[in-house]
Amino acid sequence: MLRLGTKPEYMREMELDDIFLSRLQLLVIMAKAYLNQYPLGEFRQRSIIENAALVRIDAEGLAEEASALETDNLDSGGMDFEPVFYQRIKLLTVMAEAFAKGHALENHKREALEHNLESICEAITFRKKLSEMQFLKVA
């Protein structure tokens, strides 16, 4: 039997950071699917809008936390991202919500979304290719 996931010795209880990163990765996948013109069915649209709202709320809270830690020169112990990273996430959530609501992104906005996604993916080291995700071809 093929076992996937973390080895038992590395298992731990999920933290809020884990949930935030999982939601962010899902939003990245959905945005990449949009850019590659995969279908946006009703369920996917609703999922993008709901997920974007939750990611935005978390990003705003984490950005405040990061800026407070930066001014105090303390070690966060959790996620260690620059405040600009959270600004990129908030921009992603706004753009994702827009295309999920049916607003077409013009060429320069599509390019900005691609650039933003590249920066976010580099920061969270998420490099999975869309061609490997067959489930995106169905709305």
N, C-alpha and C positions, 0 to 999 in steps of 0.2 A: 504494500500500500504506500502511496506517495503521501508524505506528510509535509504540509506547508505551515509556515509561521515560525514563531520564535522557539528556540530550544528551551526546554523547561528551566534550565538554570538561569536563563536571561529573562524569564517572564516576570512581570510586575503588574500592579494594578494600573489601569489607564488613568492618566491625568488630564486636566483640561487642555493642556498644550497638545496632547495626542489627538484629542477630538478636534481641536482647531486645525491642526495640520491635515487631518484626514478630510475635513470639510473643504479646506483650501485646495487640496489635491483634486478633490471631486470637481470643484469649481474650475480649476485649471483644465481638467479633462473636458468638461463641457464647453469651455471657451475655445479650446483647440478644435473640438468637434464642429463648433459653429464656423470657425475660420476655414475648415476643410469642407464646408457645406454639407455636413451630415444632417439628416432630417431633425427638425425641432418639433416633436409632437407635443400635444397638450401636457402630458405628464412631465416631460423633460422641461418644458417652459416653466411649469409651476415649481418644479424642483430647483431650477436655477434661481428663480426669484426668492424662494424661501431660504435656500442655502446662502445666497448672496447677502441677504439681510442678516443672517446669523454670523456670517464671517465678518461683515462690516462691524457689527457690534463688538465682537471679540477683538478685531484689529484695533478699534478705537481704544478699548480698555488696555490692550497690551502696549499700544503706542504711548499712552499716558504713563504706564508702568515703566516702560523703557526710558522715557525722558526723565522721570523722577529718579531712576537708578543712575542715569548718566550724570545728573547734577550732584548726586550724593557720592559718586564714585564707588558704588557698591557692586559686588558681584551678584548677578541675578540668580544664578543657580539653575535657571530654567532655560527658556529659549533666549538666544543671544543674537538678536537682530538689530540692525540700525533702525532708527525712527523712520528713515525714508522707505524702508522695506514695507512698513505698515501703510505708508501713503500709497505705495504701489498697489497694495492689496485693496485699499479703499477705492482706488481708481478702477481696478479690475471688477469690483462688485458693482460699481455704477454702470460700467460698460456692459457687463453681463446682464444686469437687470434690464438695460435698454434693449439689447438685442432679443432677450427673452420676451419682452413685451411687444415685439414686432417692429421696432425701429431699426431700419437697415443702417449699418455703419458705412460711411463713405470711405473711399480708399485711404485717405490719410489717417482716419480713425482706426481702420483695420490694421494699418501698419503700426500705429501707436499701441494697439492691443497686442499685436505680435511681439513688439519690442518689450512691452511690459511683462508679458508671459515669459519671455526668455529670461528676463531679470529675476522674476519670481522663481522660476524653475531652477535657475542657477543657485539661488539662495537656499532652496529646500532640496536641491539635488534630485529633482524628479525628472527623469529622462525617458520615460516610457514612450514609445512611438505609437501613433494612432493606428497604424496598420496592424499593430498587435492586438488592438481592442476591437474585435469583431462586433461586439454588442452595440457599438455606436452607430452601426449602419441601419439600425432599426429604431424608430422613434418610439 
